[in-house]
Amino acid sequence: MTKLAFVFPGQGSQHVGMGRDFHDASRAARAIWEEADQVLGFSLRRLCFEGPAEVLQQTAYAQPALLTASIACHRVLLAHGIEAEMYAGHSLGEYSALVAAGALPFADALSLVRRRGELMEEAYPKGQGGMTAILGLDRTFVDELCTLAGGVVEVANYNCPRQVVISGEQKALEAARQLALKMGARRVIPLDVSGPFHSSLMAPAARALAPSLEALEPCAPSGDVYSSVNGKVASANEIKDILAAQLTNPVRWEETIEAMLVHGAEAFVEVGPGKVLGGLIRRIAKDTAIYSAAEPRGLEKLVASKKGDIVR
């Protein structure tokens, strides 16, 4: 049987209308959205399905919204008998992976990511820090330009070959941008985010989130959960430390996918909104089977693949 891996998107994949098709068609998905509304005390469904987009884009709302949409999608997969042996999530998506693998209850993770999003918004003055994607440079050059730029600028995401995201102070980001272009970067793109995520500037958020993380009681995952903090399988005893480290450390997505491939992953399913992760995985391993479960059409293709033993 083909070894199946579920991967879960992080912030940036949210959009108005996400999850509505599954909500309307699946009792299992609808139950997750109903639980989210109860836990949060407001209608997350209304925000996700109707907007406004400018509110959904805010970190404090985007994070619980993405977790809920991803887990609702996962419940639909389970209802169709589609299960995985391996899990990973890109930054915030790691919470979704842990919930899907049974390591964290959905309600606990939802409350935690709501708090996480609030703290990340508050950690650094708005407009004074940000993130920039650098395309077309090897990671070693990006590491070097971060040391040369001056000020605080650090690698935030090693996404795939020749796609690296940096994070830091605006002045340092501008200096890094100029250096990247001189070094031959194909494109340098400022990202529409509210702060310098995955950098040392998020240390205040990490400290403030620590008591909530300490209160968690993780269970042993039902499959292997690969952490994008270090690209390794996380045990139940390591989960709290990994979630704390997430805020100030880079997302090592390329290393995470490579590790999953080494350990036998033969097909990946992007569980949740968007197709960002599928695109990154394609650049890491172009011949690997990749499915999107963001909407019913993608689910239909995945269900049909049972005939080829994609699903165990």
C-alpha positions, 0 to 999 in steps of 0.5 A: 500500500502507498504510504500517505502523508497529510500536510496542513497549510499555515497562515496566508492560505485563508480566504473568504468562503473557505470550507463552506462547501464541506460545511454544507455537504458534510455533517462531520465538517459541520460539527467542527464548525459548530464546535469552533463557534462555541469555543470562540464565542463568536461566529467563525463560520460567518466570518469565514464564509461571508467575510469581511476579508480584511478581518479574516486576514488579521492574524488573531482571526486567520489562525483559528479560521485556518485550523478549523477549516483544515480539521473540518476537511480532515473529518471529511477525509476520515468519513470517506475512509482516507487516513494517513500514516504521516503528518506535517504542518507549515507553521500554524499548520502544525497545530492542525497536524497534531489535532489530526494525529490525535495528539491534541483535542481540537478545542484546546488547539483552537483556544491556543491558536486564537491566543497565539494569533493575538500575541503575535499581533501584539508582539511588535509595533505594527508597521515596523517589522515584516517579512519578505520572500526571496526567489531564485537564491540558494539558501546559503546566500540568503543566510549570508545576506542576513548577516550582512544587512545589519539590524535584525533580519533572519530567515523565517521560512526555508520553503523549497529550493531557491525560495526563502522568506526572511523576517525582521525590522523594516530597515534591515529588510530593505537592506537585505532586499538590495543585497538579494538583488545584487546577489542575483535574486530573481524576485524579492517580494514583501509579504502582506503580514502584520509582523516579523513572524518566525524571528527573534522579534517574536520572543515576547509572544513566545514568553506570553504563550508559555503558560498556555502551552504548559497547560497542554496535555498532549497524547501520543500521536496516532502516526508520525508527526514531523515538526517543521521546526526541525524536520524530525518526528515529534514525540508527545513529550516534545510537543510543548517545546516545539510549539514554543520554539515555532514562534522564534525559529524558522520553518524548515519545510524543505527539510521536513518534506525531505525527511518524510520522503526518506521515511517512505512518504509516497503521496501527499494530501494538502488538507485545508484551504489553498494549494500552496504546500502542494506547489512547494512539495512539487519543487522539492520532489517533482515526481511525488503524487500530490492531492488537494483536499481543499474542495469537493472536486479534489476530494473526488479525485482522492477517493477515486485514487483508492483504486490505485491503492493510494489509501491504505 
